[in-house]
């Protein structure tokens, strides 16, 4: 029969009761310490919410603007784009992908650098051939059409296909809706691609990344570039953006080896790495804030330990083991920081809720790929509250280890002799 | 002293005579090279020419064949019209002196080729715009050095200090008996071989024996080559006159 179990449980209850008694002994000091930790918790929760929220919004805008969640290319097209590196028989691949459980929408594209001409002006342009229906379903392109209308896949009565052009290009060429746009490029067969299109609408803004883009219906762009039915890019939208890496890796194993499947994190590696670095910097900043808060906690714990030197001496004299004394000091701080975080949670909930629902209006709307972001909003999720909780409690317990060891090492004879 | 210096004087005279002989030999070597280069350079051109050509461009990704008519007048004027394939029909290139324009009938637009595009590919081939435009007098712009074998003349052309060119050296190999080119090899400034143009299948055109096939191989682009075959070449025809080489005529539909 194990008699140590109930005894240990009783000792633990006793330890918690002792810890509570010590916490409540100097209520004013305890309250001030708690307030500093509560403040640290709220600050962390708000900062993390805003950071994750704004990045979440930026990522959502970004992937919907053009990358999609996952992209598929032929070979190393992503690293070294060349017009001939195109995916053959895209219809078969599209059928296969759309039947995948994780894929909810897809679109196909072709790309080519080009020279654009109007009657008297010329400018460089990026030609992007898009699947009219697929692009509308997977991206925010329709929202970016500021003047005129979105593309149609059919040629007009004179046999000309429509084009959407970036605002920057429209300015350079001094053309608008209904005007002729002449494009010259190099076809996939080495020929000189040249054709006339009719501007149907303008997209983005004068400063957005798509300001020099020309969007053409996919079929017209393929014919213009002598590409047959081949495409340069598949862009997929999957059920859960957070699964992009796992789904890309799974699809990569299923599709022919010549195709490379990349999640948006690899497609826009620089953006992703910058974002990650920014997040890490935020955590370092928050760590410093929490550390400063916990320096105050350390001071409180040290004072508390010094004040109770005789008490610890008595406890050791009646046979309390050093480990239990150290454990008592740690428990006091764990309870104190835990209560502070609970209070912080209570206060942070409405603050984070406000930031998530209402957010902060930007003085000047931010352009994300031609779509204007007027507000920065926070994120409301378990991690927003759990991460600061763990951060504050862990740091508070860690800083109370040295005072705990000091308390455990007290010699009863010296402690009892002290005043 | 005077008597004593006589052998020295004789030796000096002999040396001058020898050096003079070398200089004369060098001059006659350069003169001969110049004559051969001019002969080869004018082989396809005459004072005027009218030709039909087939150009096949091969790359690891595609093969494309164009048929075209070309006309030249002197060294300065040239007009090329693409006859096929259908989607490229009517695309034309006009050269006047050192300027060049392309006409695209589908968009009804004449576009001048800017100097920055001169090294760009012409119609997707391994010839660049500069190959068409260049009216350099090789014998004036380059230092020529001739060596002979039993069957060939080998002429090395090194650009003079003032010559504006991307080539560090051009080596011509010419058939000594038929007086037709066999190959032209282009080197960069570091002496690395960049491209080789080979000539083959000699045919009789307007009373001249001329290689009817030219093959350009860019050595830095594996799997790429362009082959131009002359199907017809008429030298000094009556149909070619100065009014053919105008911007108005460039836009003329045919």
Interface residues (C-beta under 8 A of the other chain):
Chain A: X84 X117 X182 X184 X186 X187 X188 X189 X190 X191 X192 X194 X195 X196 X226
Chain B: X57 X59 X61 X62 X64 X87 X88 X91 X102 X104 X106 X107 X109 X111 X121 X123 X124 X125
